[in-house]
Amino acid sequence: MKHFALSGLFALFFLTSCAGNGNIEVVKAEYGSQDNWKDVTEIARSRIKDGKFDISASNELLGDPVPGKVKQLRMKLLCNGKESNITLLEDQSISADAQNFSELEKQFAVQELSGDAAVIQKAVEEAYKKKSNKIVLEKRTYYLDCPGDSKWHLVFKKLNNFTIDGNDSTFVFKTRDKRGICFDSCTGTALINVTTTRETPPFSQGDIIAISENMDYIDIEIHEGYPDDADSQQFFYKTPVLTIYDEKTRKLKKNVPDLYLTGIEKLKDGVFRFKIRNKVTPEMNLKVGNFAAWRSTIPGELCGHEIDIRNSGTMLFKNLTMTNARGLAIAELGGEGANRYENWIITYAKAPKGASIPPLLAGSADGLNSAKMRKGPILENCVIEGIHDDGVNIHGGYAMLVESKGKSIVIDYREGLVDFAREGDKIHIFSDKYTLAAEAIVESIETMKNYQEPKIDKMPNSRTFPDRSRASYIKVHLDREIKLPSGLFIDNPSVTGGGFILKNVITRDHRAHGFFIRAGNGLIENCTLENIHMGGIVAAPEFASWCESTYCENLVIRNNTLRRVGIATQPWNTGITVAAWEGFFVPLPGGHRNITVEGNILEDNDGPNMIISSTDNIVVRNNRFIRPMKYSSYLQTKFKINYDALIWGTETSNLSLSGNVVSEPGPYMKKLTDFTDSVTGSGLNDGIKIK
């Protein structure tokens, strides 16, 4: 039996096999896309010779009726009087005769398992090889399986100055424990006009049906249609947090903070017991009948990324809608940065099959997590709602000082995908009180091999560095001598996402922070933040917890609206916070520099609406506070803050307060301002007035 050859893209097709030794006839053939088709019947007929049919769905053979789009070759064939319909995608070819049609059918069926992921992958790669700068996909829903042992359904590497236009198509990621799309080492690449979603929601949800008497566990019945394997270590590995919603409004419930878990026990099909780690108190108003939601986590990674951008720059994501986003909806890590996001929307999917209750979540972690970028992201006209962590998180990362000798230091730096620094970068070394201890210019870097680490003077409080078995050593040569004890944090402010812009961005109805900023030279303008668990706009480094750097310099927060933020968790970072808190507020000289907070509207926020610490030269002017502090702020006794004051500050120099007004204050606002003796500046007593 003769064999056939397949090359290029996988083809979607329906084929009726024929048997016998007759001839193949072409009844009809056309080449094109959507509404634009070219009759190529005569060309196809000319490809039959001596009973063998060889044809390629190529522009070279058939012409190009729709430049820039993925085309198809649709053919109606006769074999021994039986009709067969075959559709080849662009760059696919077949070689067949009447005897091997049945084998051809079987081979196509095997190919179908890799399906649409191969269609898109191959189409993009072939177009790029042909020096095209754009591909327009056929408009439809693509169901993507994850190929082989890949972490991603689609991977595009070194794809430069190229546009993938989804043509309003939808990508459905079918594999629960795999990431979505990876862009690796790309420059100037765009993904536009696409919706992404998950076949199975990357979270689950249900009704609270019982609460233990001592409030150390709650029982939850899974909503119909949502994942009912909450005890699965494959999909809900060490589930980190439970979030509570009002069952009538389906909004985050005020004063119920994140509930961390020690375990999940299956009681019966669809019913689970969630064992609570942190203390649940009557003040939380947690009730039977409330809704709860929790995100999926996967062994080896906390949550994963839906769109993964690695060591890339000047990317464009436009008219991109994401629902059921697994983990970080978009994670950019390393590279030149300055990636743009325009009309990017994260929103709720439709209720899954068999469900009567719509989803409580739109995504299972951050909206955008921007880490270690040379230049920060630019977001304009975006909406981020219903996610399970920060709306936008912009940050760098820390290394740890291991040894200092003359003009050289040895550091423990663990981000293998991103270089710690380049020649000419200025690095910061922080004291054990997290204030700036030294700075220096990098002259060169070398990787250390067979390095024997000396005893660390004082191991820092950190998630990252106490496990010395994972240490990775780098020697950094500096322009000056450094003599400091080991165990201190080091950062490189050149790779923290400086120069970012957040403009006309809406983020709402989610846990964690609205915007969490650890970068300089940034602008946050005309944004709306509402109904958020933690602080609305928070500029604060994290040393001990997630080890994300650093302080902010030259940051402008202007003309934004913040409503009902800081409603449940971490009330030391409330409406607008510029601070540093590591179990204490970091003393002067702190680390934040040159901050402007002006023209913002803070509406219906409880507790202090602004908290300021660890900052030099901050201007707070012409902000409006509407109906502040109508209700008591939850968990206030845990923090050394005056919760009777609208604006509270400590460890701050050169604070300028002017032109700020308050209207309709609530009964819990006892003072307009309260500053400790470590705050200096102007307008501290009269820079804010009740209208």
N, C-alpha and C positions, 0 to 999 in steps of 0.2 A: 504494500500500500504506500502510495506517495504521501509525504508529509507536507504540512503547510507551515508558513512562518508568520509570526505576529511581531510587529515592532511598533514603537511609539506608544501612544496613549491607549488605555483600556477603552473599549467601545461598549456602550449600552446598546443592546440589540434584542430582537426576537428572531429566532431562526427555526424554520421548519425543515428538518433534515430530509434528505432524499437518498434513495439507494439506487443501485443499478449502475450501468455503464454508459448512460446516456450523456447528452451534452448539457452545458450550462448556457442559458440565454439571459440576457439583460433586457428586462421589460421596460424599466424606468430607472434613471439615476439622476440625482440632483445634488449639488454641492453648495453649502451656504450656512446661514445661521438665522434663527428666528423667522423674520418675514422676508429675508433676502436670500433667494435661491437661484442658482444657475443650472439650467438643464445641461447635463454632461452625459446624456445617454449614449451618444455616438462615440464619445471618448472611451466610455466604459466598455462598449461593444468591441472597440478596437483592441482591447486588452485580452480578448479571448483568442488563443492560438492553439491549434491542435488539441482542443478539448480542455485546455488548462486556462484558468482565469487568474491573472496577476494584476493587482491594482493597488495603488497607494493614494490615500486621501491627502494629496499634497498640492500646494499652490503651483509648484513647478509643472505638474501634470494637468491640473484642472483650472488654473487661473485663481485669482483671489477676488471673489465677489464682495467680500466684507472685510476690508483690511483692519487689522488690529483685534479681531475677534476669533475665538475658537470656533472652528467650522466643523461641519459634519458632512459625510458622504452617505446619503440615504439611497439604498438600492432595492428594487424589487426584482428578484431573480426567479427563473424557472429551471428546475432540474427534473428531468424525466416527467414533465408535465405538472410537477408539484411546485407551488409557489413558496418562496422564502423571502423574508425581509431582513436585511442586514443594514446596520448603521455603524459606520466607522467615524471616529473622531479624527480631526486633523493630525497628520503624520502617522496614522496607523496604516498598515498594509496587510494584505492577505495573499496567499498563493494556494489555490485549491483546484481540484477537479471533482467530477461527479462522485468519485469513489470515496472521497474523504470528508464529505459534508457532515456525516454523523460524528466523526472525530472532532471536526471543527466546532460543532455544537457543544461537545463535552468540554473542550478546552476553553471556550468562551465562558461556560458556567463556572469553571475553576477561577478564571480571571475575575469574575464578578465579586469574589470575596474581598478583593482589595479595593474595588469600587471607586467611589468618587474621590478619595484622597489621591489615588494614582492619576485620575483625570486631571485634577487641578495641578498637582505637582509636576506632571510631565508637560502640561500645557505651558506653564510658566517657564520651565527650564528650556523647552524648545524655542519659545518666543525669544527668550533672552539670548540663546545661542545664535539666533538669526539676527542679532543686533537691533531687535525691536526695542522701543522704550516703553511699550505699553501692551497689555493684553486685556481684552474685555471678555469676561466669561459669559457663557450662555446663561440667561436668566432662569434660574430654577432653584430648587432645594437640593443641596448636596449632602448626602449622608456619609460621614467620614469615619472609617475605621482607622485605628492606629496601626501602621505597618510594622510587622516584626517586633523587635525589642526596642523600638524608638520610644523616647519619652514624649514625643509630640506627634500629633496627627499630620502636621505639615511642617517641613523644615526648609527654610530658604537661607542659603549661605552665600556671602559675597555677592549679593544681588544689589547692584548699584544703579541709581538713576533710572529706576524702573517702576511703573505703576501697575498694580493689580487692581483692576476695576471689576468689582463683583456684579455690577449691573443690577443692583438691588436683589441679589441672590441671598440665600440663607445657608450657612454652614452649620450642620448639626453634628457635634462631636459625640460619637457613639460609645467610646471606651471610657468607663467611669474613672479609672485610676490613672489616666494619662493626660498630659497637658494638651493645649490646643495647637497654637502656631508658634514657631520659633523663627525669629529673624536674627541671624548671627553674622556679625561683621559686615553690615550693610550700610550704605551711605546714599541718601537721597531717594530712598525707596518709599513708595506710597501704597497703602491699602485703603481703598475707598468703596463706598456704596455696598456695604456688606452687613448682614446681621449674623451674629454667632449665637449659638445656644447649645444646651446639653439635652440629650435624649432623656437622661435621668437627672433630676435635680441634684446638685452637689451639696445638699443639706436635707434635713428632715424637720418635721414639725408635728405638733399634736396638741391635745387638750390635757391640762393638768386635772387628773381625776382624784388625786389624794395627796395630802401633805402630812408627814409624820408629826406626832404631837410635839416632839422636841425639835422639829424643823430641820432634821439632818438628811432627809431624803424627800423626793417628790415622785409620784407615779404619773406617767404620761401615756396616753393612748394615741397612737400615730394616726394622723389624718389619712383617710383613704386616698390612695394614689401616690403617696410619698414613700421614700425608702423605709422599709420596716426591718432593717438589719442594723439597728443602732448599736448592738453589741458586737458587731463585726470589726475585728482588728484590721481587716483589709481596707475597709472604707471609712471607719470611724475610729481610727487609731488614737488612743489617749485623748478622746474628745475634750477640747480645752475649755469650752465655755457654753453656758446655756443662757439664752436671752428670752425675756418675758414680754408678752404683748397683751394689750387689752383686747378681749375677745369681741367687743362690739366695734371699736374703731380700727382694730388691727394695727394700731400704732404702738411703738415702744412704750412700756408702762413706766410712768414717772416714779422715781424713788426705788425702783427695783434694780440694783446693780448687777453686773456680770456675776453669774453663779458658776464658780469653778467646781469641777467634779473630781471625786476620787474613784469612781467606777460606775458602770452601767450593768444592770442585771435584767435579764429577760424574765418576766413573770408569766407571760403566755403570748400567743401570737398577737403582735401589734401592741403589746403593753410592756413598758419598761420602767424599771426603778432607777432613778438618777440620784446617786449619793453625793451630797453637797459637801464641798471642802470648806468653804467660808461660811460664817455664821449667818443664818437667816433670822431676822428679827421681826417682831410684829409691826414695827414702823414701816416695813417694806410694803405692807398691804398686799402680800402675795396671796392669791385666792384660788380655790378650786374653780375650774371653769376658764381661768386665764389660758391663753395660748403660749406655747414655747417653741423655740426654734434652735437648732444647733447645726454647725457646719460639718461637712465631711473632712476628715484628715487622713493622710496616706502614710504608711511607714516609710521613713527615709526623707520625708519632706512634710513640713507642717501643713501646707495647703496646695502648693503648686502654683502654676501661672496659666492663665488662659491664653494670653499673648505675651510671649517672652522676647524681649529685645536685648541682645547682648552685644556689647562693644560696637555700637552703631551710632550714627549721627544724622541729623537733618532729615529724619523720617517724617512722613505725613500720614496721619490717620484721620480720615474725613468721612462724614456721613456713615459712621460706624456705630451700630447698635448692638449691645450685648445683653443677653438675658441668661439666667442660670449660670453665671460665670463661676467657674471653679477656681477657688483660691484667689490670688491676686489677679484681678481682671486684666490689668496690664502691668508688667514688671519690666522696667528698663534698668539695666545694670551695666555700667562701664561704657566707655566710648566718649566721643566728642559731644554727644548730646544735642541740645537745641532741637529736640523732636517736637513736632507740632500735633496738636489734637484739636480738631475743629468739628463742631456738631457731633461730638462723641457722646453717646447716651448709654448708661447702664440703667436698666429698668426691669420690671417684673415680667416674667414669662406668663403665658396662659396657664391655667391650672392643668397639671398633668393628666394623662388618660386615667379615667376612673375617679378623679378627684372632684369634690363639690366645693371645697374651700380654696380660694386663690392662694398663691405662695406668699409667705411672710417675708421672704428674702429674694433679692435679685442676684446676689453674689455672695460668696462665702469668705471673703477677706477684703483687703484694700481695693479701692477703685483703681488708683494709680499709685504704684510704689516706685519712686525714682531713687536709685541708689548709686552713689559713687560716679556721678556723671561730671564731665568737664564743664558742661553748661546745662542748666536745668530745663525742664519742659516748658512749653508754651501751650496753655489751654485757653481756648476761647469758645464761648457759646456751647458749653457742655453741661450735661445733667448726670449726676451720680446719686442714685437713690436705692434704698433697701439693701445695702451691702452689710457685711458682718464685721467690718473693721473700719480703718481710717478712710475718709473720702480721698484725700491726696496726702501722701507721705513723701517728703523730699529730704534726703539725708545722705551722709557719708558713712564711714565706719572707722573704728579705732584699731590701732595696733597697741601692743604693750611693750614698754621699755624693759629689756632684759639685761643690758649691760651698756655702760658709757665709758669710753676710754679715749681721751684726747678729742680729736675731731670726728671720731667714728662712734656710732651706736649700733647695737644689735637689737632688733625688734622681733617680736612674735606677731606675724601678720598672716591671717588665715583665709583671705579671699583669693583663691587661686585663679579666678577668671579675670581679675582686674589688678593691674599693677598698683603698688602702693603709691608710687610717686614717679615723677620724671625729673631730670636735671633742671634746676631752676625753680622748682616748687618750694614754697615756704611751709614748713611743718610746725605744729604747735605741740608742746609737751605740757601736760597739766599736773598740778600738785595733787596731793592726796585729798585736798579739799575741793578739787575740780576747778581751780582758778589757773590762769596761765602762768606757768613756771619758767618757760623758755621758748624761744623760737629760733629757727635757723633755716638756711637755704640748702637744699639738696644739691650736691655736686656730682655724686655717682652712687650706684647701688650694685651690690653683688649678692647672689644667693649663697647661703652658708651650707656646707656639707660636713657631716660628721662633727657638728658643733656640740660641745659639752656645756650645757647650761649651768651657770653658777647658781647658788642659792638666791632665790628672789627675796629682796629685802622685806617687802610687804605685798602679799598677793591681793590685788584689788577685788572689791565686791563686784562680781561680773558673772553673767551667764557664760561668757566665752572662754576666759583664760585660766580658770582654776584647773581644768583638765589638761595637764602638761603633756599627756601622751599624744595630743593632737597638735602640738606646737610646730610652727613653720618659721624658720629663722631667715632673716635678711639683714645684711650689714649695709648701713647707710652712711656715706661719707658726707660731712657737712662743712659749711664755710666757717665754722667757729667751734670752739671747744665746749662740750656739754659735760657737766659733772653733776649727776642727779642720782638718787637711789632708784633701784629697779622696781618694777611693779607699777609704774605710772602709765597713764593713758597718753597716746599720741594720735594726732589726726593730721590729715592733709586737707586744708580748706579748699584747695583747688579742685577737689573731686567730691564736692558735696551738693552739686546741682545749683551753683550760683547763677544768677541772671535769669531765674525762672520768672514766668508771668502766668498768673491766674486771673482771667478777665471774663466777666459775665458767666461765671460757673455757678450752678446750683448743686448743692449737696444736702440731702435731707433723709430723715427717717432711717438712721442707722446707728449702730453702736460705735464706740471708740471716738476718735477726734474727727472734726470736720476737715480742717487743714492742719497737718502736723509738719512744721517747718524747722529744718536745721540747716539752712543755707543762706548765703548773703546776696546782696545786690538784687533783691527780688521785689516784685510788685503783686499785690493782691487787691483787685479793684472791681467794684460793681458786682460783687458776688453775693449770693443768698445762701445762708446756712440755717437750717431749722430742724427741730426735733431730733437732737443728737445726744447720745449718751454722755460723752465727755465734753471737753471744751470745744468751742466753735473754731476759733483760730488760735493755735497754740504754737509759739516759737519757744522751743525748749530742747536742749540736748538730752540724750539718754546715755548715761555712763553704765550704771549698774544693771539695768534691765536688758534692753535689746541691743545695747552697745552701738547706738546710732549717733553719729556726730553731725553737726557741732553747734556752736553758738551762731547767732545771726548778726550780720553787719549790713548797714545801709538797706534796711527793709522798710517798705512803704505798705501800710495797710489802710486803704482809702475807699470811702463811699460804699461800704458793704452793709448788708442787713443780716443781723443775727437774731433769730427767734427761738426761744425754748431750747437753748443749748445747755450742756452740762446738767442734764436732767436726772442722772442716776449715779455716775461713777466718777471717781477722782475729781472732787470739786475744788481741788487746788488749781486746776486749770479750767476756768469757767468760760465766760463769753469770749473775751480777748485776753490772752495771757502771754506775757513776755517774761520768762522766768527760767530758773534752773532749780530743780528740786530733786535731791538724792537722799531722802529721809530728813533733809534739812534744806533750807534755801541757801544756795551757794553764796558765800560772802563776797563782798567787793575785793578785788576789782571785777569779779564776775567774768563775763565774757561777751555779752551782747553789747553792740555799739551802734549808735546812730540809727535809731528806730523812729519812724513817724506813724502815728495812729490818728487819722483825721477823717471827719465827715461820715463816720459810721453811725448806723442806727442799731441800737440794741434794744430789743422789744420782748417783753414778757419773760425775762430771765431772772431766776432766783439766785440768792447768794451774791457775793461780790461779782459784779459784771466785768471788772478788770482786776487782774493781779499782775504786779510788776516786781521783779527782783533781778539781782545779778546783772544789772544793766547800767551802762554809762551813756548819757546823752539820748534821752527819749522824749519825744514831743507828743503830747496827747491833747488834741484841740478840736473844737467844733464837732464833738460827737453828741448824739442825742440818745437819752435813756428813757424809754417809754414803758410805763407800768412795771418798773423793776421791783423785785423782792416782795411780791404779793404773798408768797408762801415761803416757809422755812426751807433752807437748803439742807439736803440730806447728808449724813455722815460728817457733819461739820466738826464734831468733837475730835476727830482723828488728826486734825491739822492745826498748826499754830497760826491761825488766821482769824481776824476779827470779822465774823460773818454778819455783823450789824452794819458794816460799811460797804458802800457801793463800789468804791475803788480802794483797794488795799495794796500796800507796797512795803518792801524791805530791801536792804542792801542795794540801793540804787543811788547814783549820783547824776546831777544835772538833769533832773526831771522838770519839764516845762508843761504846766497844766493851764489851759486857757480856753474860754469860749464854749465849754461843755454845759449842756442843759438837761434837766430832768423834768419829766411830766408824769403826773399821776403815780407817784411813788406808793408802794405797798407798805403795810404795817411793819414788815421786817427790816425796812431800811431805817436804821436809827441814826446813821451818820453818812454824810456824802463821801468823805475820805477818811482814811486812817493810815498813817505812815509811821513806821518805827523810826528811832533816832538815827538809823543808818541811811535814811533817805534825805538827799539835799536837792534843792532846786527852787523853782519859782511857781507861784500860783497854787501852792499845796493846800491853802485854806480857802482861796476864793476863785480857783480856776474852774469850778463847777457850781452851778446854781439851779435851784428849783424854779421852773418857769411859772 
